[in-house]
């Protein structure tokens, strides 16, 4: 058994990554001007597989592949490091799994912090179709991403990069909250120090 502090996510797409159906207690309530954050603590049983990849977050995809992630912020609010653990069976090629995991972590950071489309409110037409206008994080601005492939005997499990994406996005959102002192009001969180540093 392991005690986990759970913070309800504002991102509905990641709700499954934080879904725990166990009795819980309210551990803390923080009230802000326009919102409140409730932190719940629950004692939950973490499977042996999940315990091997769990960092700050853990996500599982239908194939059974698991990923955990943590995003570390510097004192100035910028992201200094991302760590990912992946358990996806016995990989056919570790270099490919590692490359897909790095790509998924990069996409998750962009999704949470910088990416979006500018569209015409009347017609819905996209205003600009350049990669730069989408807010994709440049390679040179991407923080170091460390990937650990966990020994997981068995058949290779598909779509481990989806688990990495969900785990990294949840970890980035939680890290932003810790660095900024409050959950960002907008998604993506472009007004944060981390997002501004990635756009330079």
N, C-alpha and C positions, 0 to 999 in steps of 0.2 A: 504494500500500500504506500502511496505517496501523496502528500498534500500539495495541491496546486492552487495558486491564486488565480482566479478567473476574472477577467474584466470583459464585460459584454462589448462585443465589437459593433462598430457603427456600420461596418461593411457587410451587407447581407450575404454576398458571395462567399465570404470566409466564415460564415456562422458555423458551418459543419466542422471546420477545423477546431472550433472552440466548444463544440457541443458536448456537454457532460450531463448525464441524467442521473445525478446522485443527490441525496439530500445535501443542502448547503446552508451556510449561515452567512449573514451579511457581516463582512469583515471591516468595511470602512465605507463611509459616504462622504464624498467631497462635493460641495455645492459651489458652482460658479455663477456668474451673473445670469447667463442665459441657459445653462444646463446643469446637470448633476451627474456624477459618475458613482456608480455603486460597484464596489469590489466584493465579490463573493469568494469564499473559500470552501472547498469541499474535499473530502477524503475520497479519492477515487482509486480504483485498481487500474494500473497501467500495465498493459500486456508486456511481455518480455521483449517483443519486437519494438514496440513504441519506446520502451525505456532505453533501448540502445541508441535511438536517434534523437530523443527528446533533448532540446536545448531550451530556448525560451518558448518555442512553439513546436507543434507536431501535427502533421497532416498525413492522411492515408487516402489513397485512391482506390477505386473498385477492384483493381487487379491485386491489391494487397501491398503495393509498394508504399514505403513510408519515408518521410523526410522530416527533419527537424532543422530549425534555423535560429540564429541569434544575430541581431544587428547592433553593433556597438557605436555609440555616439561619442564624439569628442566633447570637451567642456564648452566649445563654442557652438555646439549643436549640429555640427557636420557629421556625416557618417564616416567613421574611420575604418570599419572592418565588418565583413559579413562572414559568418561561419555556417556551413550547411553539412548535415549528415544525411546520407541516403542509404536505405536498405531496400534493394530491389532484386533479391534473389542473387544467383550467381551470374554476374553480367557477362555478356558475350565479349565485350570489349570495354575495359575500365576507362580508357581515354574517351570513348564516345559518351559513356554515362557522365563522366566528369564535365565534358564540354556542354552537354545538354543541361546539366545542373547549373553551370555558370551562366548559360544563356537564360535559363528560367529565373535565376536570382536577379539578373540584370533586368529582365522584363518586369519582375515584381516590384523592384525599386522604382522603375519608371512609372508603372501603373499607380503606385501609391503617391509618388512625389511630383512627377512632372508631365506626364503624357495627357494629351487631350486633342480634340478637334475643334476648330473654330468653324461654326456653320451659320448660314444665313437664317435668322429667326423666321422669316416669311416662307422661304422655299425649302429650307433644309439642305441646300447645296453647301458642300464643303468649300471654304474660302481659299485655302491654300493646301496644295498636295505635295509639299516638299517634306522630306524626312525631318529636317530641322524644325519645321512648323509643328510637327506632331509632338515635339518635346521629348523625343527619344534621347536617353542619356548617352553622351558621347563616350567612346571607349576610354579616352584619356581621363575622363571625369569619374569613371566607375571606380568605386572603392575596391580594395582587395577582397576577393571572394575565395575563401578556403573551403574546399570540398573534401569530405571524408567519406569514403565508401565503406560502409559497415559490412563485415563478413556476415553473409546471410545465405547459407547453403540452401539450395533448391533451384527450381526452374527460374529463369529470368522473368522478372515482372515488368510488364509494360507500363508506360506513361509515368515513370518516376519523376519526370520533369514537372508534371502537373502537381505532384505532391510538394516538390521544391518550391514551385511558384506560390502555392497557398501558404506554406510555412514561412517563406521569406516575406510575403506581403503582410501577414499577421505580425511577424516579428518587427518589421519596419514600422508598422502603425503603432505598435506598443512602444517601440524605442522613441518614436517621435513624441509620444505622450510623455514619456519620462524626461526627455530632453527639453521639451517646450513647457512642461509644467501643467499642461492641459491637453485634452484631445483637440486636434485641429478641427475647425468648424467646417472646412470644405474638403471635398475629395475631387481630384488629387490635392494634396496638401502643399500647394505651390507657394504659400506664404511663410513657410518654415525656413529656418536657417539651412537645413539639410538640402531642401529643394533649390534654394538660391545658389548654394555652392555647386550643385550639380549642373546648373544652367550656365555657369561662367564659361 
